[in-house]
Amino acid sequence: VKWEADNMRWSFVLYLIVIFGGLAYMALIGLVNG
Amino acid sequence: LKKALRNNGLSLFFGLIFFLALLGQALTGHALFNEEQLAAGLEELTLGQYLASSSFAVDVSENWQSEYLQFLLYIFATVWLVQQGSPESKELDQTGLESDKEQLVGEYSNEKSPAWAKVSGWRRTLFSNSLALTMGLIFILSWLVQSIAGHSAYNEQQLKNFEQPVSWGEYLVSPEFWNRTLQNWQSEFLAVGSMVVLSIYLRQRGSPESKPVGAAHDDTGMTG
């Protein structure tokens, strides 16, 4: 059960990293180029 | 490992096709950008330079914001609005936030309930709205990023055309910003409405987005 819960949590955390990491990267690009 | 892959199939599948599509967008966007640079007699960008350009950032973020708005509205609207016959809808008499008993909170929580569902006060209120709040936060941030990157890309275009750059405030009320925004919104709203309405009479066997194949057309809120 622990192993499965860890995988679920990894999916959740990875998606949040991609989303907020992507947003931060794009905001940085916009601000630096602007 | 095989079991772990199977149990996380949906998140892995969508994560994978997201990266493939983004890669395709980057490569084709780079090629298109350079075609336009050449036509204007300007220097070409390397792929790395294109990935760090506001042109790429605005194209990505404008699509992100509309998708998160779509799900945000869907999450909220389905609390209060129903559609007879749609598996995407709750039962017709279930509108609203529902009782603590139905929502398994406070005294109705069970031993496996998340900790913040068991307590009362601000923690339960926050956890009770955490999905919509997070989708809403991502929507607002993506839209903000679209405006920042879009402003920068728009001004680069203005300069190429020997025209005056605009301020961020001016960009926010410009046809360019709203055209980029609304062209994405209209398609999302049509797609969500279609999902609600088409699933009344049409089926996909085995999909939780559909009613069971043999369910009556006027059955509401059933998933197969």
Interface residues (C-beta under 8 A of the other chain):
Chain A: W3 E4 N7 M8 S11 L14 Y15 V18 I19 F20 G22 L23 Y25 M26 A27 I29 G30 L31 V32 N33 G34
Chain B: K3 A4 N7 N8 S11 L12 G15 F18 A52 S53 S54 F56 A57 V58 V60 S61 W64 I138 L141 S142 L144 V145 I148 A149 G150 H151 S152 A153 N155 E156 W168
